[in-house]
Amino acid sequence: MTLPAGVERRSFGSQTALATRGEPVSDEATDGEWRQWDPHRSKLAAMFEAGMETGLVGGESVLYLGAAAGTTVSHVADFAGPTYAVEFAARPMRDLLDVAESRSNLFPLLKDARKPGTYAHVVEPVDVLVQDVATRGQARVARANRQFLCAEGRLLLAIKARSEDVTRAPDDVFADVLADLREEYEVLETERLEPFHDDHLGVVATPR
Amino acid sequence: MDEDEGWFAGVSPGDPAAGAERIRAGDASAPAEWPELAVEAGFADTTDEYYEHLHGATLAAARAAVAEREGSDDRQLVHAVRAMDDCQRQANELAERVAEWAGSRDADAGTGLAYARDLAAREPANPVERELVGLAADAVSLDERADRLRAFVERTAPEVAPNLSELAGPVLAARLISLAGGLESLAKKPSGTVQVLGAEDALFAHLQGDAPSPKHGVIQAHEYVRNTRPSQRGSAARALAGKLSIAARVDHYSDDRRPALAAELDERIERIRARDAE
Protein backbone atom coordinates (compact mmCIF):
# COMPACT_ATOMS: atom_id res chain seq x y z
CA MET A 1 0.00 0.00 0.00
CA THR A 2 1.26 3.49 -0.78
CA LEU A 3 0.43 6.61 1.16
CA PRO A 4 -0.41 9.79 -0.76
CA ALA A 5 2.16 12.57 -0.83
CA GLY A 6 1.62 14.68 2.26
CA VAL A 7 0.70 11.71 4.45
CA GLU A 8 3.52 10.07 6.39
CA ARG A 9 4.14 7.76 9.29
CA ARG A 10 5.86 9.78 11.97
CA SER A 11 6.78 8.96 15.52
CA PHE A 12 4.84 10.62 18.27
CA GLY A 13 6.40 9.75 21.60
CA SER A 14 6.76 5.98 21.68
CA GLN A 15 4.47 5.12 18.76
CA THR A 16 4.44 5.78 15.04
CA ALA A 17 1.26 7.06 13.52
CA LEU A 18 -0.18 8.59 10.37
CA ALA A 19 0.31 12.32 10.13
CA THR A 20 -0.35 15.28 7.86
CA ARG A 21 0.99 18.81 7.81
CA GLY A 22 -1.39 21.54 8.83
CA GLU A 23 -2.85 23.68 11.57
CA PRO A 24 -3.93 21.47 14.53
CA VAL A 25 -7.71 21.30 14.98
CA SER A 26 -8.01 19.89 18.48
CA ASP A 27 -5.67 18.21 20.95
CA GLU A 28 -3.95 15.85 18.50
CA ALA A 29 -0.25 15.13 19.02
CA THR A 30 2.11 17.20 16.92
CA ASP A 31 5.71 16.95 15.74
CA GLY A 32 6.81 20.23 14.22
CA GLU A 33 4.35 20.96 11.42
CA TRP A 34 3.10 17.39 11.44
CA ARG A 35 0.02 16.39 13.39
CA GLN A 36 -1.21 12.94 14.18
CA TRP A 37 -4.12 11.48 12.22
CA ASP A 38 -5.94 9.17 14.61
CA PRO A 39 -7.57 6.12 12.95
CA HIS A 40 -9.87 5.77 15.94
CA ARG A 41 -11.41 9.10 15.06
CA SER A 42 -11.24 8.83 11.30
CA LYS A 43 -12.54 6.10 9.02
CA LEU A 44 -10.33 7.19 6.17
CA ALA A 45 -7.25 6.89 8.40
CA ALA A 46 -8.55 3.46 9.44
CA MET A 47 -8.72 2.50 5.76
CA PHE A 48 -5.04 3.41 5.42
CA GLU A 49 -4.26 1.41 8.56
CA ALA A 50 -6.17 -1.54 7.10
CA GLY A 51 -3.79 -1.38 4.13
CA MET A 52 -6.42 -0.51 1.53
CA GLU A 53 -5.36 0.83 -1.88
CA THR A 54 -7.17 4.16 -1.85
CA GLY A 55 -5.57 5.38 -5.07
CA LEU A 56 -4.87 8.71 -3.37
CA VAL A 57 -1.62 10.31 -4.49
CA GLY A 58 -1.98 13.80 -3.00
CA GLY A 59 -3.16 17.03 -4.59
CA GLU A 60 -6.40 15.66 -6.03
CA SER A 61 -9.77 17.36 -5.86
CA VAL A 62 -12.13 15.90 -3.27
CA LEU A 63 -15.81 15.95 -2.45
CA TYR A 64 -16.25 14.88 1.16
CA LEU A 65 -19.76 13.89 2.25
CA GLY A 66 -20.46 13.83 5.98
CA ALA A 67 -17.63 16.11 7.06
CA ALA A 68 -19.06 16.45 10.60
CA ALA A 69 -16.84 18.62 12.80
CA GLY A 70 -14.02 18.34 10.27
CA THR A 71 -11.62 15.97 12.01
CA THR A 72 -10.97 13.84 8.92
CA VAL A 73 -11.59 16.47 6.28
CA SER A 74 -8.96 18.70 7.89
CA HIS A 75 -6.36 15.99 7.24
CA VAL A 76 -7.68 15.46 3.70
CA ALA A 77 -7.38 19.19 2.99
CA ASP A 78 -3.81 19.04 4.32
CA PHE A 79 -2.69 16.74 1.48
CA ALA A 80 -5.38 17.15 -1.22
CA GLY A 81 -6.24 19.96 -3.62
CA PRO A 82 -9.63 21.68 -3.64
CA THR A 83 -11.71 19.95 -0.97
CA TYR A 84 -15.48 20.41 -0.79
CA ALA A 85 -16.90 19.44 2.60
CA VAL A 86 -20.63 18.75 2.81
CA GLU A 87 -22.26 18.52 6.24
CA PHE A 88 -25.96 18.68 7.01
CA ALA A 89 -25.99 19.44 10.74
CA ALA A 90 -25.53 22.99 11.95
CA ARG A 91 -23.80 22.26 15.26
CA PRO A 92 -20.77 20.35 13.90
CA MET A 93 -20.58 22.85 11.04
CA ARG A 94 -19.59 25.47 13.61
CA ASP A 95 -16.44 23.47 14.38
CA LEU A 96 -15.90 22.71 10.72
CA LEU A 97 -15.89 26.46 10.04
CA ASP A 98 -12.96 26.90 12.42
CA VAL A 99 -11.11 24.14 10.62
CA ALA A 100 -11.89 25.62 7.19
CA GLU A 101 -10.85 29.13 8.07
CA SER A 102 -7.16 28.27 8.23
CA ARG A 103 -7.33 26.07 5.10
CA SER A 104 -7.80 28.02 1.90
CA ASN A 105 -8.53 24.86 -0.13
CA LEU A 106 -11.35 23.67 2.14
CA PHE A 107 -14.85 24.75 1.17
CA PRO A 108 -17.56 24.04 3.76
CA LEU A 109 -21.13 23.51 2.53
CA LEU A 110 -24.10 23.22 4.90
CA LYS A 111 -26.06 20.93 2.57
CA ASP A 112 -27.91 17.63 2.49
CA ALA A 113 -25.81 14.96 0.73
CA ARG A 114 -29.05 13.31 -0.41
CA LYS A 115 -29.80 16.40 -2.53
CA PRO A 116 -26.74 16.93 -4.76
CA GLY A 117 -28.61 19.48 -6.88
CA THR A 118 -28.34 21.94 -4.00
CA TYR A 119 -24.54 22.07 -4.32
CA ALA A 120 -23.90 21.09 -7.96
CA HIS A 121 -23.66 24.82 -8.78
CA VAL A 122 -20.64 25.03 -6.46
CA VAL A 123 -18.82 21.69 -6.65
CA GLU A 124 -16.67 20.86 -9.69
CA PRO A 125 -16.12 17.31 -10.98
CA VAL A 126 -13.65 15.67 -8.56
CA ASP A 127 -11.04 12.91 -8.51
CA VAL A 128 -12.17 11.50 -5.18
CA LEU A 129 -15.49 11.15 -3.43
CA VAL A 130 -15.17 10.40 0.29
CA GLN A 131 -18.36 9.39 2.02
CA ASP A 132 -18.97 8.96 5.73
CA VAL A 133 -22.63 9.69 6.32
CA ALA A 134 -24.42 8.02 9.20
CA THR A 135 -27.77 7.75 7.49
CA ARG A 136 -29.95 4.99 6.17
CA GLY A 137 -29.50 4.60 2.41
CA GLN A 138 -25.72 5.06 2.23
CA ALA A 139 -25.57 3.38 -1.20
CA ARG A 140 -28.27 5.73 -2.47
CA VAL A 141 -26.20 8.73 -1.34
CA ALA A 142 -23.11 7.35 -3.12
CA ARG A 143 -25.12 6.77 -6.30
CA ALA A 144 -26.72 10.21 -6.21
CA ASN A 145 -23.28 11.80 -5.94
CA ARG A 146 -21.63 9.71 -8.65
CA GLN A 147 -22.20 12.59 -11.07
CA PHE A 148 -19.42 14.52 -9.30
CA LEU A 149 -16.84 11.82 -9.86
CA CYS A 150 -14.49 11.80 -12.88
CA ALA A 151 -14.50 8.62 -14.98
CA GLU A 152 -11.27 7.35 -13.42
CA GLY A 153 -12.16 8.70 -9.99
CA ARG A 154 -12.34 6.85 -6.69
CA LEU A 155 -15.15 6.46 -4.21
CA LEU A 156 -13.82 5.94 -0.68
CA LEU A 157 -16.78 4.88 1.40
CA ALA A 158 -17.19 3.85 5.01
CA ILE A 159 -20.42 1.90 5.42
CA LYS A 160 -21.83 2.01 8.94
CA ALA A 161 -23.98 -1.09 9.43
CA ARG A 162 -25.90 0.32 12.38
CA SER A 163 -27.11 3.29 10.37
CA GLU A 164 -28.87 0.99 7.91
CA ASP A 165 -30.42 -1.41 10.40
CA VAL A 166 -29.28 -1.93 14.00
CA THR A 167 -31.11 -5.24 14.28
CA ARG A 168 -29.53 -7.09 11.33
CA ALA A 169 -26.16 -8.79 11.19
CA PRO A 170 -23.56 -6.32 9.84
CA ASP A 171 -22.43 -8.75 7.12
CA ASP A 172 -25.97 -8.97 5.72
CA VAL A 173 -26.25 -5.20 5.74
CA PHE A 174 -22.90 -4.81 3.96
CA ALA A 175 -23.95 -7.34 1.30
CA ASP A 176 -27.12 -5.39 0.57
CA VAL A 177 -25.40 -2.02 0.45
CA LEU A 178 -22.67 -3.38 -1.84
CA ALA A 179 -25.24 -4.94 -4.18
CA ASP A 180 -26.97 -1.58 -4.45
CA LEU A 181 -23.66 0.20 -4.94
CA ARG A 182 -22.68 -2.14 -7.81
CA GLU A 183 -25.54 -0.76 -9.89
CA GLU A 184 -23.31 2.23 -10.62
CA TYR A 185 -19.87 1.46 -9.22
CA GLU A 186 -17.26 -1.21 -9.65
CA VAL A 187 -16.16 -2.23 -6.16
CA LEU A 188 -12.35 -2.62 -6.10
CA GLU A 189 -11.73 -3.54 -2.49
CA THR A 190 -13.52 -3.92 0.83
CA GLU A 191 -12.10 -4.24 4.31
CA ARG A 192 -13.59 -4.25 7.81
CA LEU A 193 -12.39 -1.29 9.89
CA GLU A 194 -12.05 -3.12 13.22
CA PRO A 195 -10.45 -2.57 15.66
CA PHE A 196 -10.76 1.16 14.96
CA HIS A 197 -14.46 1.26 14.12
CA ASP A 198 -16.92 -1.50 15.00
CA ASP A 199 -19.35 -2.70 12.34
CA HIS A 200 -17.92 -0.50 9.62
CA LEU A 201 -16.87 -1.59 6.16
CA GLY A 202 -14.31 0.38 4.17
CA VAL A 203 -14.97 0.35 0.41
CA VAL A 204 -12.89 1.52 -2.53
CA ALA A 205 -14.85 1.76 -5.78
CA THR A 206 -14.77 3.45 -9.17
CA PRO A 207 -17.67 4.57 -11.40
CA ARG A 208 -18.89 1.96 -13.90
CA MET B 1 -34.70 25.34 -20.19
CA ASP B 2 -31.92 27.55 -18.92
CA GLU B 3 -28.48 26.12 -18.93
CA ASP B 4 -27.04 25.58 -15.44
CA GLU B 5 -25.11 28.47 -14.04
CA GLY B 6 -22.40 28.44 -11.39
CA TRP B 7 -22.85 30.14 -8.04
CA PHE B 8 -20.74 33.06 -9.27
CA ALA B 9 -23.06 34.00 -12.15
CA GLY B 10 -24.10 37.61 -11.75
CA VAL B 11 -22.08 37.95 -8.58
CA SER B 12 -19.40 40.60 -8.17
CA PRO B 13 -16.09 39.00 -7.04
CA GLY B 14 -15.71 41.56 -4.28
CA ASP B 15 -19.07 40.73 -2.73
CA PRO B 16 -18.82 37.54 -0.63
CA ALA B 17 -22.27 38.22 0.83
CA ALA B 18 -23.91 38.01 -2.60
CA GLY B 19 -21.87 34.90 -3.44
CA ALA B 20 -22.89 33.37 -0.12
CA GLU B 21 -26.53 34.02 -0.93
CA ARG B 22 -26.20 32.21 -4.28
CA ILE B 23 -24.37 29.31 -2.67
CA ARG B 24 -27.16 28.91 -0.17
CA ALA B 25 -30.13 29.37 -2.46
CA GLY B 26 -28.88 28.28 -5.89
CA ASP B 27 -28.82 24.86 -7.54
CA ALA B 28 -27.81 23.07 -10.73
CA SER B 29 -28.79 19.80 -12.38
CA ALA B 30 -25.16 18.73 -12.72
CA PRO B 31 -21.67 19.84 -11.72
CA ALA B 32 -19.39 21.55 -14.23
CA GLU B 33 -15.82 22.78 -14.43
CA TRP B 34 -16.75 25.86 -12.44
CA PRO B 35 -13.21 27.16 -11.83
CA GLU B 36 -12.45 27.29 -15.58
CA LEU B 37 -15.91 28.63 -16.40
CA ALA B 38 -15.49 31.36 -13.78
CA VAL B 39 -12.19 32.43 -15.34
CA GLU B 40 -13.78 32.41 -18.82
CA ALA B 41 -16.65 34.52 -17.50
CA GLY B 42 -14.17 37.03 -16.07
CA PHE B 43 -15.21 36.36 -12.46
CA ALA B 44 -11.56 35.65 -11.66
CA ASP B 45 -8.27 36.01 -13.52
CA THR B 46 -6.94 32.63 -12.48
CA THR B 47 -8.37 29.50 -10.91
CA ASP B 48 -6.30 30.26 -7.80
CA GLU B 49 -8.09 33.56 -7.52
CA TYR B 50 -11.40 31.77 -8.09
CA TYR B 51 -10.69 29.40 -5.19
CA GLU B 52 -9.94 32.38 -2.98
CA HIS B 53 -13.35 33.87 -3.76
CA LEU B 54 -14.96 30.46 -3.32
CA HIS B 55 -13.34 30.06 0.10
CA GLY B 56 -14.65 33.40 1.31
CA ALA B 57 -18.11 32.81 -0.09
CA THR B 58 -18.51 29.24 1.21
CA LEU B 59 -17.38 30.33 4.68
CA ALA B 60 -19.83 33.23 4.66
CA ALA B 61 -22.64 31.00 3.37
CA ALA B 62 -22.05 28.26 5.95
CA ARG B 63 -21.71 30.79 8.73
CA ALA B 64 -24.95 32.49 7.79
CA ALA B 65 -26.78 29.18 7.40
CA VAL B 66 -25.50 27.95 10.77
CA ALA B 67 -26.48 31.20 12.45
CA GLU B 68 -29.94 30.98 10.96
CA ARG B 69 -30.55 27.33 11.80
CA GLU B 70 -28.86 27.14 15.16
CA GLY B 71 -29.65 30.44 16.55
CA SER B 72 -32.81 31.91 15.53
CA ASP B 73 -31.49 33.47 18.72
CA ASP B 74 -32.36 36.68 16.95
CA ARG B 75 -35.98 35.54 16.79
CA GLN B 76 -35.96 35.03 20.56
CA LEU B 77 -34.49 38.47 21.00
CA VAL B 78 -37.20 39.99 18.80
CA HIS B 79 -39.93 38.40 20.92
CA ALA B 80 -38.24 39.56 24.12
CA VAL B 81 -37.87 43.19 23.08
CA ARG B 82 -41.45 43.32 21.77
CA ALA B 83 -42.73 41.79 25.01
CA MET B 84 -40.67 44.30 26.96
CA ASP B 85 -42.29 47.20 25.08
CA ASP B 86 -45.77 45.67 25.52
CA CYS B 87 -45.29 45.26 29.27
CA GLN B 88 -43.91 48.76 29.68
CA ARG B 89 -46.73 50.34 27.70
CA GLN B 90 -49.41 48.43 29.56
CA ALA B 91 -47.83 49.08 32.94
CA ASN B 92 -47.96 52.81 32.19
CA GLU B 93 -51.53 52.61 30.95
CA LEU B 94 -52.66 50.75 34.07
CA ALA B 95 -50.79 53.17 36.33
CA GLU B 96 -52.63 56.01 34.64
CA ARG B 97 -55.95 54.30 35.25
CA VAL B 98 -55.00 53.67 38.89
CA ALA B 99 -54.10 57.34 39.38
CA GLU B 100 -57.36 58.51 37.84
CA TRP B 101 -59.42 56.13 39.97
CA ALA B 102 -57.49 56.91 43.16
CA GLY B 103 -57.80 60.68 42.48
CA SER B 104 -61.60 60.37 42.62
CA ARG B 105 -61.32 59.06 46.17
CA ASP B 106 -58.29 60.88 47.55
CA ALA B 107 -57.37 64.44 46.57
CA ASP B 108 -53.73 63.72 47.54
CA ALA B 109 -53.35 60.73 45.22
CA GLY B 110 -50.17 60.78 43.17
CA THR B 111 -49.55 59.66 39.57
CA GLY B 112 -47.49 57.21 37.61
CA LEU B 113 -45.88 53.90 38.47
CA ALA B 114 -44.26 55.32 41.62
CA TYR B 115 -47.71 56.02 43.06
CA ALA B 116 -49.01 52.63 41.92
CA ARG B 117 -46.12 51.00 43.77
CA ASP B 118 -47.00 53.03 46.85
CA LEU B 119 -50.66 52.09 46.65
CA ALA B 120 -50.00 48.41 45.97
CA ALA B 121 -48.28 48.14 49.38
CA ARG B 122 -51.34 49.41 51.27
CA GLU B 123 -53.83 47.32 53.19
CA PRO B 124 -57.28 47.76 51.54
CA ALA B 125 -59.97 48.92 53.98
CA ASN B 126 -63.02 48.06 51.87
CA PRO B 127 -64.05 46.20 48.70
CA VAL B 128 -63.45 49.18 46.37
CA GLU B 129 -59.97 49.71 47.72
CA ARG B 130 -59.28 46.02 47.33
CA GLU B 131 -59.91 46.33 43.57
CA LEU B 132 -57.87 49.53 43.32
CA VAL B 133 -54.91 48.13 45.26
CA GLY B 134 -55.08 44.93 43.21
CA LEU B 135 -54.99 46.90 39.97
CA ALA B 136 -52.01 48.90 41.25
CA ALA B 137 -50.24 45.63 42.10
CA ASP B 138 -50.84 44.37 38.54
CA ALA B 139 -49.33 47.55 37.08
CA VAL B 140 -46.29 47.13 39.33
CA SER B 141 -45.85 43.50 38.43
CA LEU B 142 -46.02 44.31 34.69
CA ASP B 143 -43.40 46.98 35.26
CA GLU B 144 -41.18 44.44 37.02
CA ARG B 145 -41.69 42.01 34.16
CA ALA B 146 -40.58 44.73 31.75
CA ASP B 147 -37.42 45.22 33.84
CA ARG B 148 -36.64 41.52 33.74
CA LEU B 149 -37.20 41.43 29.98
CA ARG B 150 -34.91 44.42 29.57
CA ALA B 151 -32.20 42.63 31.55
CA PHE B 152 -32.69 39.61 29.29
CA VAL B 153 -32.40 41.76 26.16
CA GLU B 154 -29.28 43.45 27.52
CA ARG B 155 -27.74 40.05 28.12
CA THR B 156 -28.82 38.45 24.84
CA ALA B 157 -28.36 41.18 22.24
CA PRO B 158 -24.54 41.23 22.59
CA GLU B 159 -24.51 37.46 21.96
CA VAL B 160 -26.71 37.71 18.89
CA ALA B 161 -25.17 40.86 17.42
CA PRO B 162 -22.00 41.89 19.27
CA ASN B 163 -20.89 44.70 16.97
CA LEU B 164 -24.36 46.16 16.53
CA SER B 165 -24.94 46.06 20.30
CA GLU B 166 -21.60 47.72 20.90
CA LEU B 167 -22.50 50.63 18.62
CA ALA B 168 -26.22 50.99 19.31
CA GLY B 169 -26.52 49.67 22.83
CA PRO B 170 -28.26 46.32 23.35
CA VAL B 171 -31.84 47.60 23.53
CA LEU B 172 -31.66 49.74 20.41
CA ALA B 173 -29.86 46.89 18.64
CA ALA B 174 -32.74 44.58 19.57
CA ARG B 175 -35.30 47.16 18.39
CA LEU B 176 -33.59 47.47 15.01
CA ILE B 177 -33.47 43.69 14.62
CA SER B 178 -37.12 43.54 15.64
CA LEU B 179 -38.21 46.24 13.15
CA ALA B 180 -36.27 44.61 10.34
CA GLY B 181 -37.72 41.19 11.20
CA GLY B 182 -34.46 39.48 12.08
CA LEU B 183 -30.70 40.00 11.93
CA GLU B 184 -30.42 38.65 8.40
CA SER B 185 -32.99 41.06 7.00
CA LEU B 186 -31.40 43.92 8.91
CA ALA B 187 -28.03 42.97 7.42
CA LYS B 188 -29.57 43.10 3.95
CA LYS B 189 -31.16 46.52 4.32
CA PRO B 190 -29.44 49.56 2.85
CA SER B 191 -28.31 52.00 5.49
CA GLY B 192 -30.85 54.59 4.30
CA THR B 193 -33.58 52.17 5.35
CA VAL B 194 -31.91 51.48 8.68
CA GLN B 195 -31.83 55.23 9.26
CA VAL B 196 -35.66 55.49 9.10
CA LEU B 197 -36.67 52.12 10.60
CA GLY B 198 -39.49 52.89 13.01
CA ALA B 199 -40.47 56.06 11.14
CA GLU B 200 -42.58 54.26 8.55
CA ASP B 201 -45.60 56.59 8.91
CA ALA B 202 -43.48 59.65 8.29
CA LEU B 203 -41.69 57.91 5.44
CA PHE B 204 -44.90 56.98 3.65
CA ALA B 205 -46.31 60.47 4.16
CA HIS B 206 -43.14 61.75 2.53
CA LEU B 207 -43.40 59.29 -0.34
CA GLN B 208 -46.97 60.45 -0.95
CA GLY B 209 -45.47 63.81 -1.60
CA ASP B 210 -46.55 66.17 1.12
CA ALA B 211 -44.14 65.74 3.98
CA PRO B 212 -40.41 66.17 4.50
CA SER B 213 -38.38 62.96 4.51
CA PRO B 214 -37.88 61.63 8.03
CA LYS B 215 -34.36 62.13 9.31
CA HIS B 216 -34.42 59.17 11.65
CA GLY B 217 -36.53 56.38 13.08
CA VAL B 218 -35.79 54.54 16.32
CA ILE B 219 -32.11 55.43 16.10
CA GLN B 220 -33.07 58.88 17.37
CA ALA B 221 -32.94 57.25 20.81
CA HIS B 222 -29.19 57.02 20.30
CA GLU B 223 -27.13 59.57 22.17
CA TYR B 224 -25.34 60.55 18.93
CA VAL B 225 -28.60 61.63 17.31
CA ARG B 226 -30.46 62.94 20.35
CA ASN B 227 -27.59 65.03 21.66
CA THR B 228 -26.60 66.49 18.34
CA ARG B 229 -27.87 69.96 17.36
CA PRO B 230 -31.10 69.76 15.32
CA SER B 231 -29.38 71.33 12.31
CA GLN B 232 -26.84 68.47 12.18
CA ARG B 233 -29.09 65.69 13.39
CA GLY B 234 -29.79 64.39 9.88
CA SER B 235 -26.07 64.03 9.18
CA ALA B 236 -25.51 62.36 12.53
CA ALA B 237 -28.38 59.93 11.86
CA ARG B 238 -26.98 59.12 8.42
CA ALA B 239 -23.49 58.50 9.78
CA LEU B 240 -24.82 56.37 12.63
CA ALA B 241 -27.09 54.33 10.33
CA GLY B 242 -24.15 53.69 8.01
CA LYS B 243 -22.02 52.21 10.78
CA LEU B 244 -24.96 50.30 12.25
CA SER B 245 -25.66 48.55 8.96
CA ILE B 246 -22.01 47.61 8.58
CA ALA B 247 -22.07 46.25 12.13
CA ALA B 248 -25.23 44.23 11.39
CA ARG B 249 -23.58 42.75 8.29
CA VAL B 250 -20.44 41.81 10.18
CA ASP B 251 -22.58 40.22 12.90
CA HIS B 252 -24.63 38.25 10.42
CA TYR B 253 -21.98 37.14 7.94
CA SER B 254 -18.98 36.65 10.22
CA ASP B 255 -18.13 36.27 13.85
CA ASP B 256 -15.60 39.07 13.92
CA ARG B 257 -15.42 41.85 16.43
CA ARG B 258 -14.68 45.18 14.79
CA PRO B 259 -13.76 47.63 17.53
CA ALA B 260 -12.58 49.99 14.77
CA LEU B 261 -16.23 50.64 13.82
CA ALA B 262 -16.94 52.39 17.12
CA ALA B 263 -13.79 54.49 16.83
CA GLU B 264 -14.65 55.52 13.27
CA LEU B 265 -18.16 56.47 14.33
CA ASP B 266 -16.92 58.53 17.28
CA GLU B 267 -14.61 60.43 15.01
CA ARG B 268 -17.29 61.01 12.39
CA ILE B 269 -19.78 62.34 14.92
CA GLU B 270 -17.18 64.60 16.45
CA ARG B 271 -16.56 66.14 13.03
CA ILE B 272 -20.28 66.57 12.37
CA ARG B 273 -20.81 68.26 15.70
CA ALA B 274 -17.86 70.58 15.09
CA ARG B 275 -19.46 71.92 11.90
CA ASP B 276 -21.74 74.37 13.69
CA ALA B 277 -18.81 75.96 15.41
CA GLU B 278 -17.77 77.48 12.08
Contacts between the chains, C-beta under 8 A, distances in Angstrom:
chain1	res1	chain2	res2	distance
A	82	B	35	7.8
A	82	B	51	6.2
A	90	B	65	7.2
A	90	B	66	4.8
A	90	B	69	4.2
A	90	B	70	4.6
A	91	B	70	6.7
A	93	B	62	5.8
A	93	B	65	7.7
A	93	B	66	5.0
A	94	B	66	5.7
A	94	B	70	7.3
A	96	B	62	7.6
A	97	B	59	6.5
A	97	B	62	5.9
A	97	B	63	6.1
A	97	B	66	7.1
A	100	B	55	7.8
A	100	B	58	7.6
A	100	B	59	6.2
A	100	B	62	7.7
A	101	B	59	6.6
A	104	B	51	7.0
A	104	B	52	6.8
A	104	B	55	5.3
A	105	B	51	6.7
A	105	B	55	7.7
A	106	B	55	7.6
A	107	B	54	5.7
A	107	B	55	6.3
A	107	B	58	4.2
A	108	B	58	5.6
A	108	B	59	6.6
A	108	B	62	4.4
A	109	B	23	7.4
A	109	B	58	6.2
A	109	B	61	7.5
A	109	B	62	6.7
A	110	B	24	8.0
A	110	B	61	7.3
A	110	B	62	4.8
A	110	B	65	4.2
A	110	B	66	6.3
A	110	B	69	7.7
A	117	B	27	4.7
A	117	B	28	6.6
A	117	B	29	6.4
A	118	B	27	5.3
A	120	B	4	7.4
A	120	B	27	6.7
A	120	B	28	4.0
A	120	B	29	6.8
A	120	B	30	5.7
A	120	B	31	4.8
A	121	B	4	6.7
A	121	B	5	6.8
A	121	B	6	5.6
A	121	B	7	4.9
A	121	B	22	7.6
A	121	B	23	7.8
A	121	B	26	4.6
A	121	B	27	5.8
A	121	B	28	3.8
A	121	B	34	7.8
A	122	B	6	7.5
A	122	B	7	5.0
A	122	B	23	5.6
A	122	B	26	7.8
A	122	B	34	7.1
A	122	B	54	7.5
A	122	B	58	7.2
A	123	B	31	5.3
A	123	B	34	7.7
A	124	B	31	6.0
A	124	B	32	7.1
A	124	B	33	5.7
A	124	B	34	4.9
A	124	B	35	6.0
A	125	B	31	5.4
A	125	B	32	7.6
A	125	B	33	6.7
A	147	B	30	5.7
A	147	B	31	6.3
A	148	B	31	5.2
